[in-house]
Amino acid sequence: CEYTPVIIATAEYGGSISPAGAVGVTYDGSQTFTITPDAGNTVRNVWVDGVWQGAQTTFEFTNVQTDHRIVAVFNADFENCVDIPDIPLDAWYRSAPANVMFVLDDSGSMDWEFMTTADDGLFDGYYRYVFDDPGDNLYGRELPDDRRMQWKSQWAGY
């Protein structure tokens, strides 16, 4: 039985390495890897077994007796990069919807309530509660924080 060392060769985004993947090498043999950046990119560095070797387009392993790893790292073409300020960014914050609580009992009646936290104020998206005046089923005024308490029933009925 003969041991065959393996070299794992990978390239990060921006170029390629050849041969790539798991490459078997004859014991005490050698293997050369070619590092090729994509158009407009450059080789930034070559990482071999945890040690940076510098920017080079070829690397040769000689007298291979153990497994190794090689990773090619590239610099992107900055002319093709888009600065973050040129891209409109948008973030939306939405609170969780209100809880709806249904209470059923054996009398055949049902009670229900919309429950919401005191600090969200968002039933309809306009910072007011959809039904904040129980019983009238109409849009109403926003309840002030001191009236809402921590959890407040916004509308209830049978």
N, CA, C and O of each residue as an XYZ file, in Angstrom:
632
protein
N       0.847     -1.170      0.000
C       0.000      0.000      0.000
C       0.895      1.236      0.000
O       1.869      1.310      0.749
N       0.561      2.181     -0.830
C       1.383      3.381     -0.990
C       0.584      4.620     -0.599
O      -0.562      4.780     -1.021
N       1.182      5.495      0.203
C       0.525      6.731      0.639
C       0.601      7.772     -0.472
O       1.664      8.000     -1.051
N      -0.537      8.400     -0.765
C      -0.578      9.475     -1.758
C      -0.999     10.762     -1.063
O      -2.160     10.901     -0.681
N      -0.067     11.713     -0.890
C      -0.426     12.995     -0.279
C      -1.429     13.749     -1.168
O      -1.419     13.617     -2.392
N      -2.281     14.530     -0.525
C      -3.291     15.308     -1.248
C      -3.097     16.788     -0.945
O      -2.892     17.175      0.205
N      -3.165     17.612     -1.990
C      -3.116     19.068     -1.843
C      -4.504     19.601     -2.204
O      -5.003     19.366     -3.304
N      -5.119     20.321     -1.264
C      -6.429     20.937     -1.508
C      -6.173     22.345     -2.036
O      -5.588     23.176     -1.342
N      -6.615     22.611     -3.272
C      -6.388     23.909     -3.917
C      -7.720     24.609     -4.158
O      -8.608     24.063     -4.813
N      -7.851     25.832     -3.619
C      -9.068     26.620     -3.821
C      -8.704     28.057     -4.160
O      -7.613     28.531     -3.844
N      -9.641     28.739     -4.808
C      -9.475     30.153     -5.138
C     -10.689     30.906     -4.632
O     -11.823     30.461     -4.804
N     -10.447     32.048     -4.005
C     -11.555     32.891     -3.580
C     -12.111     33.624     -4.793
O     -11.567     33.522     -5.893
N     -13.206     34.369     -4.586
C     -13.857     35.093     -5.675
C     -12.878     36.055     -6.350
O     -12.146     36.779     -5.675
N     -12.871     36.057     -7.661
C     -12.034     37.001     -8.404
C     -10.990     36.344     -9.271
O     -10.210     37.038     -9.923
N     -10.951     35.022     -9.297
C      -9.962     34.336    -10.120
C     -10.068     32.838     -9.955
O     -11.054     32.322     -9.431
N      -9.025     32.138    -10.416
C      -9.044     30.675    -10.352
C      -7.651     30.143    -10.060
O      -6.655     30.857    -10.172
N      -7.608     28.872     -9.683
C      -6.351     28.163     -9.472
C      -6.449     26.847    -10.230
O      -7.503     26.213    -10.274
N      -5.332     26.453    -10.823
C      -5.341     25.222    -11.621
C      -4.092     24.408    -11.315
O      -2.988     24.953    -11.306
N      -4.246     23.126    -11.067
C      -5.496     22.396    -10.907
C      -6.188     22.797     -9.609
O      -5.550     23.297     -8.682
N      -7.495     22.573     -9.552
C      -8.290     22.948     -8.383
C      -8.867     21.710     -7.723
O      -8.983     20.652     -8.341
N      -9.228     21.861     -6.448
C      -9.829     20.757     -5.711
C      -8.784     19.907     -5.026
O      -7.700     20.388     -4.694
N      -9.111     18.634     -4.812
C      -8.185     17.693     -4.169
C      -7.268     17.113     -5.239
O      -7.721     16.420     -6.149
N      -5.984     17.401     -5.123
C      -4.999     16.967     -6.121
C      -4.054     15.962     -5.465
O      -3.320     16.307     -4.540
N      -4.075     14.736     -5.940
C      -3.157     13.715     -5.433
C      -1.769     13.898     -6.036
O      -1.629     14.178     -7.226
N      -0.743     13.735     -5.197
C       0.643     13.915     -5.639
C       1.436     12.668     -5.261
O       1.258     12.122     -4.172
N       2.298     12.226     -6.146
C       3.168     11.093     -5.849
C       4.035     11.427     -4.640
O       4.536     12.546     -4.522
N       4.212     10.463     -3.745
C       5.045     10.669     -2.563
C       6.439     11.114     -3.003
O       7.038     10.499     -3.885
N       6.956     12.180     -2.390
C       8.235     12.821     -2.727
C       8.194     13.525     -4.083
O       9.228     13.961     -4.589
N       7.011     13.636     -4.664
C       6.873     14.299     -5.963
C       6.672     15.795     -5.805
O       6.787     16.338     -4.707
N       6.370     16.456     -6.916
C       6.129     17.895     -6.904
C       4.851     18.212     -7.677
O       4.383     17.423     -8.498
N       4.315     19.366     -7.394
C       3.091     19.814     -8.071
C       3.117     21.330     -8.167
O       3.343     22.018     -7.172
N       2.886     21.848     -9.365
C       2.845     23.292     -9.597
C       1.397     23.728     -9.797
O       0.628     23.072    -10.498
N       1.042     24.845     -9.169
C      -0.294     25.422     -9.299
C      -0.186     26.767     -9.999
O       0.718     27.554     -9.716
N      -1.109     27.024    -10.909
C      -1.158     28.290    -11.640
C      -2.342     29.096    -11.127
O      -3.472     28.609    -11.086
N      -2.064     30.346    -10.733
C      -3.081     31.233    -10.176
C      -3.394     32.291    -11.226
O      -2.500     33.015    -11.665
N      -4.670     32.387    -11.634
C      -5.068     33.303    -12.701
C      -6.197     34.211    -12.223
O      -7.289     33.734    -11.914
N      -5.934     35.535    -12.159
C      -7.015     36.458    -11.774
C      -7.982     36.671    -12.939
O      -7.595     36.557    -14.102
N      -9.241     36.981    -12.621
C     -10.206     37.353    -13.650
C      -9.782     38.679    -14.272
O      -8.967     39.404    -13.703
N     -10.337     38.992    -15.439
C     -10.003     40.235    -16.139
C     -10.212     41.439    -15.220
O     -11.274     41.589    -14.616
N      -9.203     42.285    -15.119
C      -9.279     43.478    -14.287
C      -8.869     43.264    -12.846
O      -8.623     44.237    -12.133
N      -8.786     42.017    -12.391
C      -8.383     41.720    -11.017
C      -6.895     41.413    -10.961
O      -6.256     41.205    -11.992
N      -6.348     41.386     -9.749
C      -4.943     41.025     -9.538
C      -4.853     40.007     -8.408
O      -5.767     39.879     -7.593
N      -3.733     39.285     -8.373
C      -3.494     38.345     -7.279
C      -3.099     39.164     -6.055
O      -2.166     39.965     -6.113
N      -3.798     38.964     -4.965
C      -3.487     39.678     -3.728
C      -2.464     38.916     -2.901
O      -1.497     39.495     -2.407
N      -2.684     37.601     -2.752
C      -1.787     36.795     -1.939
C      -2.093     35.325     -2.172
O      -3.168     34.967     -2.653
N      -1.141     34.488     -1.826
C      -1.320     33.040     -1.895
C      -1.046     32.497     -0.498
O       0.012     32.743      0.082
N      -2.008     31.760      0.027
C      -1.936     31.221      1.384
C      -1.634     29.738      1.285
O      -2.406     28.987      0.689
N      -0.510     29.300      1.867
C      -0.105     27.892      1.823
C       0.093     27.398      3.251
O       0.961     27.884      3.976
N      -0.719     26.435      3.639
C      -0.615     25.831      4.975
C      -0.571     26.876      6.086
O       0.197     26.744      7.039
N      -1.402     27.918      5.960
C      -1.503     28.931      7.003
C      -0.477     30.032      6.934
O      -0.431     30.872      7.832
N       0.347     30.067      5.908
C       1.388     31.091      5.783
C       1.195     31.836      4.460
O       1.076     31.215      3.404
N       1.166     33.170      4.525
C       1.055     33.967      3.305
C       2.366     33.910      2.539
O       3.442     34.070      3.116
N       2.267     33.680      1.231
C       3.453     33.546      0.381
C       3.673     34.758     -0.518
O       4.681     34.820     -1.223
N       2.767     35.710     -0.510
C       2.883     36.884     -1.370
C       2.073     36.712     -2.650
O       1.510     35.649     -2.912
N       2.029     37.781     -3.437
C       1.262     37.770     -4.688
C       2.099     37.112     -5.773
O       3.087     37.679     -6.238
N       1.700     35.927     -6.167
C       2.407     35.216     -7.231
C       1.419     34.448     -8.091
O       0.344     34.065     -7.629
N       1.790     34.226     -9.339
C       0.878     33.554    -10.267
C       1.161     32.063    -10.385
O       0.385     31.342    -11.013
N       2.259     31.583     -9.795
C       2.528     30.140     -9.736
C       3.098     29.808     -8.366
O       3.759     30.632     -7.734
N       2.831     28.592     -7.920
C       3.431     28.103     -6.685
C       3.698     26.623     -6.855
O       2.839     25.875     -7.322
N       4.921     26.194     -6.465
C       5.298     24.789     -6.617
C       5.563     24.151     -5.258
O       6.324     24.672     -4.442
N       4.918     23.017     -5.038
C       5.221     22.170     -3.889
C       6.266     21.164     -4.360
O       6.095     20.545     -5.410
N       7.353     20.990     -3.592
C       8.385     20.007     -3.948
C       8.561     19.016     -2.810
O       8.266     19.330     -1.657
N       9.042     17.821     -3.130
C       9.269     16.765     -2.135
C       8.047     16.583     -1.228
O       8.173     16.566     -0.004
N       6.895     16.452     -1.821
C       5.633     16.363     -1.079
C       5.550     15.024     -0.348
O       5.588     13.958     -0.963
N       5.432     15.106      1.005
C       5.325     13.899      1.818
C       4.098     13.923      2.733
O       3.753     12.910      3.341
N       3.437     15.091      2.828
C       2.232     15.223      3.659
C       1.171     16.013      2.885
O       1.446     16.589      1.832
N      -0.034     16.022      3.431
C      -1.107     16.797      2.811
C      -0.854     18.290      3.001
O      -0.230     18.708      3.977
N      -1.347     19.087      2.054
C      -1.181     20.545      2.103
C      -2.473     21.224      1.670
O      -3.414     20.585      1.199
N      -2.485     22.540      1.848
C      -3.625     23.353      1.403
C      -3.086     24.652      0.816
O      -2.179     25.266      1.378
N      -3.653     25.068     -0.324
C      -3.276     26.324     -0.964
C      -4.553     27.084     -1.328
O      -5.500     26.512     -1.869
N      -4.560     28.381     -1.022
C      -5.719     29.231     -1.313
C      -5.223     30.482     -2.021
O      -4.317     31.158     -1.533
N      -5.815     30.794     -3.175
C      -5.481     32.014     -3.914
C      -6.487     33.105     -3.554
O      -7.696     32.871     -3.549
N      -5.972     34.304     -3.251
C      -6.810     35.441     -2.867
C      -6.564     36.560     -3.875
O      -5.425     36.817     -4.263
N      -7.648     37.226     -4.299
C      -7.547     38.219     -5.364
C      -8.043     39.587     -4.919
O      -8.861     39.703     -4.006
N      -7.522     40.643     -5.596
C      -8.026     42.007     -5.439
C      -9.021     42.268     -6.551
O      -8.786     41.887     -7.698
N     -10.124     42.910     -6.227
C     -11.130     43.238     -7.238
C     -10.708     44.478     -8.013
O      -9.943     45.306     -7.520
N     -11.219     44.590     -9.232
C     -11.012     45.770    -10.062
C     -11.856     46.897     -9.482
O     -13.084     46.850     -9.550
N     -11.204     47.915     -8.907
C     -11.935     48.970     -8.223
C     -12.759     49.840     -9.163
O     -13.709     50.484     -8.717
N     -12.425     49.878    -10.450
C     -13.222     50.665    -11.392
C     -14.618     50.071    -11.557
O     -15.558     50.790    -11.895
N     -14.761     48.774    -11.323
C     -16.058     48.127    -11.468
C     -16.825     48.039    -10.154
O     -17.945     47.528    -10.127
N     -16.238     48.528     -9.066
C     -16.917     48.508     -7.773
C     -17.857     49.705     -7.670
O     -17.567     50.775     -8.204
N     -18.962     49.525     -6.995
C     -19.926     50.598     -6.788
C     -19.870     50.982     -5.317
O     -20.048     50.140     -4.437
N     -19.622     52.261     -5.060
C     -19.585     52.733     -3.684
C     -20.962     52.625     -3.053
O     -21.976     52.807     -3.728
N     -21.000     52.335     -1.784
C     -22.261     52.216     -1.056
C     -23.113     53.485     -1.182
O     -24.322     53.361     -1.376
N     -22.545     54.715     -1.081
C     -23.393     55.898     -1.173
C     -24.139     56.022     -2.503
O     -25.154     56.716     -2.565
N     -23.665     55.371     -3.567
C     -24.338     55.442     -4.860
C     -25.564     54.542     -4.930
O     -26.350     54.636     -5.873
N     -25.730     53.688     -3.956
C     -26.861     52.761     -3.948
C     -27.852     53.232     -2.894
O     -27.481     53.364     -1.727
N     -29.100     53.489     -3.269
C     -30.063     53.905     -2.242
C     -30.350     52.750     -1.287
O     -30.741     51.661     -1.706
N     -30.153     53.003     -0.024
C     -30.418     51.991      0.994
C     -31.692     52.370      1.740
O     -31.973     53.551      1.942
N     -32.434     51.396      2.135
C     -33.677     51.657      2.836
C     -33.880     50.581      3.891
O     -33.607     49.405      3.649
N     -34.342     50.972      5.019
C     -34.627     50.009      6.078
C     -36.003     50.327      6.644
O     -36.360     51.489      6.838
N     -36.754     49.290      6.900
C     -38.095     49.450      7.452
C     -38.152     48.770      8.804
O     -37.609     47.683      8.998
N     -38.814     49.424      9.725
C     -39.032     48.848     11.045
C     -40.530     48.660     11.209
O     -41.306     49.603     11.055
N     -40.917     47.470     11.515
C     -42.331     47.186     11.734
C     -42.472     46.417     13.034
O     -41.736     45.467     13.303
N     -43.422     46.846     13.821
C     -43.664     46.105     15.056
C     -44.487     44.866     14.748
O     -45.109     44.756     13.691
N     -44.476     43.962     15.671
C     -45.271     42.742     15.511
C     -46.749     43.104     15.558
O     -47.123     44.071     16.222
N     -47.586     42.353     14.871
C     -49.023     42.645     14.917
C     -49.583     42.419     16.319
O     -48.994     41.720     17.143
N     -50.713     43.019     16.553
C     -51.357     42.881     17.860
C     -51.808     41.444     18.078
O     -52.094     40.715     17.129
N     -51.866     41.057     19.333
C     -52.403     39.743     19.681
C     -53.924     39.810     19.674
O     -54.509     40.816     20.077
N     -54.546     38.767     19.228
C     -56.003     38.668     19.286
C     -56.318     37.549     20.268
O     -55.867     36.415     20.099
N     -57.090     37.876     21.289
C     -57.398     36.898     22.319
C     -58.887     36.554     22.252
O     -59.734     37.446     22.301
N     -59.203     35.276     22.140
C     -60.581     34.796     22.154
C     -60.775     33.985     23.428
O     -59.972     33.107     23.745
N     -61.836     34.281     24.148
C     -62.156     33.537     25.360
C     -63.496     32.846     25.131
O     -64.514     33.508     24.931
N     -63.495     31.535     25.161
C     -64.716     30.747     24.973
C     -65.076     30.087     26.302
O     -64.203     29.612     27.028
N     -66.342     30.066     26.600
C     -66.767     29.349     27.804
C     -67.930     28.424     27.449
O     -68.402     28.415     26.312
N     -68.380     27.655     28.423
C     -69.419     26.657     28.136
C     -70.828     27.250     28.068
O     -71.792     26.506     27.889
N     -70.967     28.567     28.207
C     -72.293     29.186     28.112
C     -72.679     29.473     26.667
O     -73.819     29.851     26.396
N     -71.756     29.299     25.747
C     -72.043     29.576     24.346
C     -71.664     30.979     23.932
O     -71.778     31.324     22.756
N     -71.213     31.802     24.873
C     -70.796     33.156     24.508
C     -69.297     33.178     24.232
O     -68.563     32.260     24.598
N     -68.869     34.247     23.581
C     -67.453     34.379     23.256
C     -67.047     35.826     23.500
O     -67.767     36.744     23.108
N     -65.920     36.038     24.130
C     -65.361     37.366     24.339
C     -64.062     37.434     23.553
O     -63.344     36.437     23.464
N     -63.748     38.579     22.986
C     -62.500     38.721     22.239
C     -61.925     40.114     22.447
O     -62.655     41.071     22.706
N     -60.604     40.210     22.328
C     -59.911     41.483     22.510
C     -58.686     41.533     21.610
O     -58.041     40.511     21.377
N     -58.362     42.734     21.099
C     -57.085     42.986     20.445
C     -56.156     43.533     21.516
O     -56.491     44.509     22.187
N     -54.997     42.917     21.682
C     -54.042     43.365     22.695
C     -52.783     43.853     21.988
O     -52.345     43.260     21.002
N     -52.205     44.935     22.496
C     -50.981     45.468     21.906
C     -50.119     46.075     23.004
O     -50.627     46.464     24.055
N     -48.833     46.155     22.763
C     -47.943     46.764     23.752
C     -48.138     48.266     23.740
O     -48.613     48.830     22.755
N     -47.769     48.915     24.839
C     -47.987     50.350     24.976
C     -47.099     51.162     24.048
O     -47.427     52.308     23.740
N     -45.998     50.607     23.600
C     -45.063     51.420     22.829
C     -45.129     51.201     21.327
O     -44.319     51.786     20.608
N     -46.054     50.385     20.811
C     -46.040     50.218     19.358
C     -46.957     51.210     18.650
O     -46.511     51.867     17.709
N     -48.206     51.347     19.054
C     -49.107     52.315     18.449
C     -49.385     52.064     16.987
O     -49.745     52.996     16.270
N     -49.230     50.836     16.516
C     -49.364     50.571     15.087
C     -50.397     49.496     14.803
O     -50.058     48.315     14.732
N     -51.636     49.884     14.642
C     -52.612     48.933     14.115
C     -52.735     49.125     12.617
O     -52.770     48.143     11.876
N     -52.801     50.371     12.147
C     -53.045     50.627     10.733
C     -51.838     51.217     10.016
O     -51.958     51.567      8.842
N     -50.676     51.348     10.663
C     -49.478     51.874     10.024
C     -49.353     53.382     10.085
O     -48.371     53.930      9.584
N     -50.323     54.080     10.687
C     -50.267     55.536     10.751
C     -50.140     56.025     12.191
O     -50.546     57.142     12.509
N     -49.587     55.206     13.040
C     -49.366     55.548     14.438
C     -50.665     55.888     15.170
O     -50.689     56.789     16.008
N     -51.719     55.186     14.860
C     -52.966     55.295     15.610
C     -53.566     53.904     15.658
O     -53.277     53.063     14.807
N     -54.375     53.672     16.625
C     -55.021     52.380     16.732
C     -56.285     52.384     15.883
O     -57.036     53.358     15.866
N     -56.502     51.294     15.191
C     -57.664     51.216     14.312
C     -58.946     51.414     15.105
O     -59.765     52.260     14.748
N     -59.130     50.660     16.156
C     -60.333     50.766     16.977
C     -59.898     51.062     18.404
O     -59.778     50.147     19.219
N     -59.661     52.330     18.713
C     -59.202     52.646     20.056
C     -60.322     53.147     20.961
O     -60.088     53.385     22.146
N     -61.532     53.314     20.431
C     -62.683     53.662     21.257
C     -63.632     52.470     21.245
O     -64.397     52.309     20.294
N     -63.601     51.638     22.271
C     -64.409     50.421     22.258
C     -65.882     50.704     21.993
O     -66.469     51.619     22.571
N     -66.460     49.908     21.117
C     -67.891     49.963     20.894
C     -68.346     50.761     19.690
O     -69.454     50.529     19.207
N     -67.529     51.718     19.163
C     -68.039     52.514     18.051
C     -67.572     52.014     16.682
O     -68.061     52.488     15.657
N     -66.633     51.064     16.650
C     -66.149     50.462     15.412
C     -65.609     51.486     14.416
O     -65.627     51.236     13.211
N     -65.139     52.614     14.888
C     -64.609     53.663     14.015
C     -63.156     53.941     14.350
O     -62.677     53.640     15.443
N     -62.463     54.529     13.369
C     -61.118     55.000     13.667
C     -61.245     56.102     14.700
O     -62.119     56.964     14.600
N     -60.390     56.072     15.668
C     -60.496     57.068     16.720
C     -59.174     57.754     16.954
O     -58.210     57.576     16.210
N     -59.157     58.536     18.000
C     -57.927     59.249     18.338
C     -56.908     58.264     18.909
O     -57.273     57.183     19.370
N     -55.659     58.633     18.877
C     -54.619     57.795     19.484
C     -54.696     57.956     20.989
O     -54.777     59.071     21.503
N     -54.670     56.850     21.678
C     -54.682     56.907     23.134
C     -53.317     57.347     23.627
O     -52.305     56.822     23.161
N     -53.253     58.289     24.553
C     -51.951     58.681     25.095
C     -51.323     57.522     25.870
O     -52.019     56.646     26.384
N     -49.994     57.540     25.940
C     -49.271     56.449     26.593
C     -49.740     56.190     28.018
O     -49.823     55.036     28.438
N     -50.050     57.255     28.773
C     -50.425     57.043     30.168
C     -51.788     56.364     30.302
O     -52.098     55.842     31.373
N     -52.611     56.355     29.252
C     -53.892     55.651     29.294
C     -53.771     54.227     28.778
O     -54.604     53.378     29.094
N     -52.743     53.960     27.988
C     -52.608     52.630     27.402
C     -52.015     51.624     28.372
O     -52.302     50.432     28.271
N     -51.209     52.072     29.295
C     -50.493     51.201     30.226
C     -49.613     50.235     29.434
O     -49.300     50.500     28.273
N     -49.212     49.125     30.042
C     -48.311     48.216     29.329
C     -49.046     47.374     28.295
O     -48.624     47.318     27.140
N     -50.109     46.735     28.675
C     -50.945     46.007     27.721
C     -52.340     46.583     27.848
O     -52.873     46.682     28.953
N     -52.925     46.955     26.753
C     -54.229     47.612     26.778
C     -55.150     46.936     25.781
O     -54.775     46.708     24.631
N     -56.342     46.622     26.219
C     -57.342     46.091     25.308
C     -57.821     47.241     24.435
O     -58.339     48.233     24.949
N     -57.657     47.123     23.126
C     -58.025     48.201     22.230
C     -59.463     48.115     21.746
O     -60.036     49.119     21.323
N     -60.039     46.950     21.804
C     -61.430     46.785     21.373
C     -61.891     45.441     21.876
O     -61.188     44.447     21.698
N     -63.009     45.381     22.477
C     -63.482     44.115     23.019
C     -64.980     44.009     22.813
O     -65.659     45.022     22.643
N     -65.487     42.826     22.826
C     -66.923     42.685     22.661
C     -67.377     41.253     22.778
O     -66.569     40.329     22.868
N     -68.692     41.082     22.775
C     -69.292     39.754     22.818
C     -69.906     39.462     21.476
O     -70.474     38.389     21.277
